[in-house]
Amino acid sequence: MAFQLIVMYHHPEDVTAFDEHYDSVHAPIAARLPGLRSYTVMRPAPVRGERPPYHLIAVLTFDDEDAYNAGMAGEEGKAAVADLANFAGAGVTMVTGPANAVV
């Protein structure tokens, strides 16, 4: 069963600096995680004119929980976690778990 890490980034003070760092530094680090099967990023749009609760949401999918644990325990996983301090000062919310496709 697929296993996902979903990272929800809170709104940064400096959107331009956040986006530049995320796109040019952080995403390439995360993309090298061993066992990573897919990696998608969404910058949520306002709904009915209201600000979305998060600035950016990343969904990283692995084959299973063992692959996720191995990837995060390795050099790339440690580097990705350490890099959060360089750009995500507004905070992040992370959730992990098994993922089932509905459609």
C-alpha positions in Angstrom: 0.0 0.0 0.0 1.3 3.5 -0.9 2.5 5.7 2.0 2.4 9.5 1.9 4.1 12.4 3.5 2.0 15.5 3.2 3.7 18.8 4.1 1.6 21.9 4.5 3.6 25.1 4.7 2.1 28.1 6.6 2.1 31.5 4.9 5.5 33.0 5.0 6.2 36.7 5.6 8.3 36.9 2.4 6.5 34.9 -0.3 9.1 35.6 -2.9 12.0 34.4 -0.8 10.1 31.3 0.3 9.1 30.4 -3.2 12.6 30.9 -4.6 14.2 28.8 -1.9 11.6 26.1 -2.1 11.8 25.8 -5.9 15.6 26.1 -6.3 16.9 24.4 -3.1 14.3 22.4 -1.1 12.4 20.7 -3.9 15.5 19.4 -5.5 16.7 17.9 -2.2 13.3 16.3 -1.5 13.1 15.0 -5.1 16.3 12.9 -4.4 14.7 11.0 -1.5 15.4 7.3 -2.1 12.2 5.3 -2.7 10.2 8.4 -3.7 7.6 7.4 -6.3 5.9 10.8 -6.9 6.2 14.3 -5.6 3.5 17.0 -6.3 3.3 20.6 -5.1 0.2 22.8 -4.9 0.1 26.5 -4.2 -3.6 26.7 -3.1 -5.8 29.4 -4.7 -8.4 31.4 -2.7 -11.8 29.7 -2.4 -14.7 32.1 -2.6 -12.2 35.0 -2.1 -10.9 33.6 1.2 -7.2 33.1 1.8 -6.3 29.4 1.8 -5.0 28.0 5.1 -1.6 27.1 3.7 0.8 28.7 1.2 2.1 25.5 -0.3 1.2 21.8 0.1 3.6 19.0 -1.0 2.6 15.4 -1.3 5.4 12.8 -1.4 4.4 9.2 -2.2 6.4 6.1 -1.4 5.6 2.4 -2.2 5.1 1.7 1.5 5.9 2.8 5.0 9.3 1.0 5.0 10.3 2.9 1.9 9.2 6.1 3.5 11.2 5.4 6.7 14.3 4.4 4.8 14.1 7.5 2.6 13.7 9.9 5.5 16.4 8.2 7.6 19.0 8.6 4.8 21.2 11.5 3.9 18.6 13.2 1.6 15.8 12.9 4.2 18.0 14.4 6.9 19.0 17.2 4.5 15.4 18.0 3.6 14.4 18.2 7.3 17.4 20.3 8.2 16.7 22.7 5.3 13.2 23.6 6.7 15.0 26.0 9.1 16.3 27.9 6.1 13.0 29.0 4.7 9.9 27.7 6.6 10.0 30.1 9.5 6.3 30.4 9.6 6.0 26.7 10.3 4.8 23.5 8.7 2.3 20.9 9.4 3.2 17.3 8.4 1.0 14.2 8.3 2.0 10.7 7.1 0.0 7.6 6.5 -1.2 4.9 4.2 -2.8 6.2 1.0 -5.6 4.6 -1.0 -6.7 5.8 -4.4 -10.4 6.3 -4.5 -10.7 6.9 -8.3 
